[in-house]
Structure formats: structure tokens, C-alpha cells
Amino acid sequence: MLDLTAIRSELEAHYDLAPSIELAESMSDIHARMDRVVPFPDWAVAAPYVAAINRLKKERNAAVLAHNYMTPQIYHGISDVVGDSLALAIEATKVKADVIVQCGVHFMAETSKILNPAKTVLMPDMEAGCSLAESITAEGIAEMRARYPGAPVVSYVNTTAEVKAASDICCTSANAAQIVAAMEGDTVIMTPDKYLAQNVAKQVPHKRIVWWDGRCIVHEKFTAQDLRDFRGWHPDLKIIAHPECPPDVVAEADFAGSTAGILDWVGRERPAQAMLVTECSMAANISDAHPEVEFLGPCNMCPYMKKITLEKVLWSLHTMSGVVEVDPEIAARARVAVQRMIDLSRRLAA
């Protein structure tokens, strides 16, 4: 566990991190990307950290890869690449920097390291895990293979390197249905998210999909009744759900898709009122790009994603700590599963 008291003392000895109205005003171009959700006083607190991190990025030849669930200060303030799991996996193969700072959760940092074994990958907080990744092991994969001999294993990228290494191919919420449809045989094993598997099964009815009993602690909390209640209060509301939600929740939505798919749908449809049935930061991060859209609740916050803060990113870059390593043998096998996903996704999109 990080000693935040010691970290703050060390950082304050090297950087001026006091809230600054003058600095915040000089960085108004960055604040403009998030001013709808980050008031100026809060920006005056964040600006010194953003400035220090962006300077250190140049000194360390580092790039920040940020997931859509990061806070606006990270998403808009310091990131070089933003996106969902698929986009970050693809962009990780294109990064020219020597250092990758992963603003997301641990499996994402592992994926970046798997795809970039020669680069330094930093994780600002090693305790930023994932309920899905923690729900499945390589032994669980072996158990499913024994139960369904010959069936290919499609594992969500929200898994450890060991699980990826034990799988045939990875998928994300953006490409899961396409990946499963492309598998040989009648039966496909999906791990570890049972709700994603159940939602994909409706899209790919010609496949028998069997699944591991895992779920996301953020998305499993939503209920179909939540959505019906909000429709009753706001009849013109458009509801957009993530496919990690239970199937009855997805059935109540106007659209279901990955975080990238949600961004595309909102940009294309531009509803007057929208509710994003996913992690809280999604609406915050796109609200300034769509001022005509009123985003309504509810949302659920991922406690793991929110472990990544500006303070921890600065500390990681300052000390070059939180280095992510993956056993080379495991990484080599996991790389095959991840690269198969990337290659197949590109072919299917062509």
C-alpha cells in the first residue's frame, strides 16, 4: 500500500503543488475540455499536478494511456491516448515513447507490457485491480476446457496475463460478438463475465456459449427497474448501457455497447437527455464535447479505477516506481491471444 503522507512530503519538496489561480488561468485551454464538470476552483487545485506531470512526461519520454473511466483531470489533462480496452490495446502497439504510464487498472498495464516487452510500463497504484480479473484463474480455464472438450476459450481482456496465456483469443466488449461468431465449432467458452457472455449469446444465436460465473462490481448493481423508474420520470430519456450489465438491464436500454460504442452513439444521435448505465466518469468525460446533451444519473463508481489519481501518477513518474513485469514465458503465450484479437478485429473491420 502506498504511503500517501510520505509521498506528499517528497513531492512537495520537488514541485510547487499549491493551488494556483494564475497557473490555472494560463492552462485554460486544457480546462476548457472539462469546464462543464470541473469548476475553476477545483481546476486551480489540479493544474499544478497536471503541469508537473506533463513536464515529466517530456523528460522521461513517457506517454499516458488513459481508460474512459478515468477522472476528467486525468482523461483531459495528462493523457496522450484515451479509449476503451480495445483501443488502448491497439494503441499500446503504436506508442513510440520509452515509458507507458497506464491510467486504468492492473490488467491493462499487463496488456501494455505484454505488447511492449522492451518498454517500461508504470502502474501508479498496484492495488488498482478488477473484480472480473480476480474472478478467474488459469486453473478455471483448465476446468472449463475439461468440461467442454474442444471448445475454444474466448477470454475478456479484463483478465490476468496468466488467464490470457491459457486462452485461445481475447475479446473486449466492443468486439466480443464478432470474435465469438468467428470461432470454429458450435460451442464457445467465454470467461470471466457471465453477463457479457449472456448478452453476446443473444447476438450470436447460432453458437452455444458457455460461461464462467464472473461479473463486474460496477455494472452488476444496475437493475431493469432503475431504468424503468428513470423513464417514468423522464419520458424522452435515451438510455445507453454497457454489455457488462445484466441482460434484463440491456434489454431496457435504447443502445448497448462498449465505452467506445457509447461515445460514438452519443456523438451520432445527440439525444436531448441521456443516461449512461456504466461507470460515473464516462458522462463527465464526454459532457463538454456534447453540451447539447443533458446527462442524468444513475451511475456507479469503480473503486479500482478511482485509485488512480494525479498525485499517484506524478509520484510514479517522479520515482519511476510501479514498474509492471510479466513473466516472459507467460507473456509470450498471452501475446498470442491478445494479438489474435487485434488482428481479427482489424480483418473484421476491413
Secondary structure, DSSP 8 states (H G I E B T S, - for coil): ---HHHHHHHHHHHS--S--HHHHHHTHHHHTTTTTTS-HHHHHHHHHHHHHHHHHHHHHTEEEEEETTS-HHHHHHT-SEEE-HHHHHHHHTT--SSEEEEES-HHHHHHHHHH-TTSEEE-S-TT---TTGGG--HHHHHHHHHHSTT--EEEESSS-HHHHHHSSEEE-TTTHHHHHHHSSSSEEEEESBHHHHHHHHHH-TTSEEEE-SB--TTGGG--HHHHHHHHHH-TT-EEEE-TTS-HHHHHHSSEE--HHHHHHHHHHH--SEEEEESBTHHHHHHTTT-TT-EEE---B--TTGGG--HHHHHHHHHHT--B----HHHHHHHHHHHHHHHHHHHHHH-
